[in-house]
Amino acid sequence: MSRIREDYEKTAWRRLVHFINGDEKDMTEEAGYEVETEATTQRIHDEFFEEAEWNHRKEKADTMLSQYEEWPETKGVVYFRKLYNLIAGVICVAIIALLLITAAQLPSFGGTDNPASNEVAERYIEKGMEETGAVNIVAGMILDYRAFDTLGESHVLFLGVCCVMILLRLDGTESERVKKEAESNDRIYEPKNDAILQCVAKVLVPVIMLFGIYVVFNGHISPGGGFSGGSIIGAGLILYLNAYGFKKTGRFFTMKTFSVISVLALGFYAISKTYSFFTGANHLESFISAGTPGELLSAGLILPLNICVGMVVASTMYGLYALFRKGGI
């Protein structure tokens, strides 16, 4: 039995038969052909131009998008640099003008009516031990009369480490390749069983640490204090690091240690001196006594403040060295 072709109705013979029988329109419709009319021609014309207009708009949009994407890398960089230089210049000029105006309003240097030449220095010398309890006049001045200045200096050290950390620290966002390169580069400076250096460090580091602690604790009764004692302790930490490396130093000093020391020391400093200045400015009785001058536990808050400053200075010295060397603490 023969099989009918699927396109049988579209063959030339069937079309001829339909034409003879007068049903060509029906045949074309059944075969899937569309009879071209004026409406059909107009519709095809409109669809063609709509598609052409859409393609034109799409091409124009793609061109604009590519220009916007390239703008930050071309003209955007130029405009940003010009704006940055302009803003930086305006800020610098404003700061310079403010400093010049302030300097012009200051009392003349060495003048008899200059407070720095009479009652201030006289008060520090004559009433310093009585009011602060510190034998060391410098310690009484920077940690009692001008304690908030010293708090600002301590914050400057902390902010300095933060800025260096932002620029140099290798954190979780860095690629593994960069971290491995940093580790391999640091191995050049790591001690390779240097017996002489380690033997010297084993003897010197404890002595340096004890001397730094002594300078900090006796800063109110003898020359010294938090800044000098903290520098000595920081030098001891750096010596230990160079002798034994980051692996052993990381057992007792890490990024967490640095953060805890900085927060506790600066926080205690700010809170304690706020209380001290509040009571003194309002003539309120304070439970903090100046003690007996010359004794270790004397001078009120100067001893704990010296400890706080020393901890911040020591942590800052070690942190800066570690960040510049390895990109981490």
PyMOL commands that set and color helices and strands:
alter all, ss='L'
color gray80, all
select helices_A, chain A and resi 8-10+12-21+24-30+38-73+75-105+115-117+119-132+137-145+147-168+176-186+195-217+226-249+255-281+302-326
alter helices_A, ss='H'
color red, helices_A
deselect
rebuild
show_as cartoon
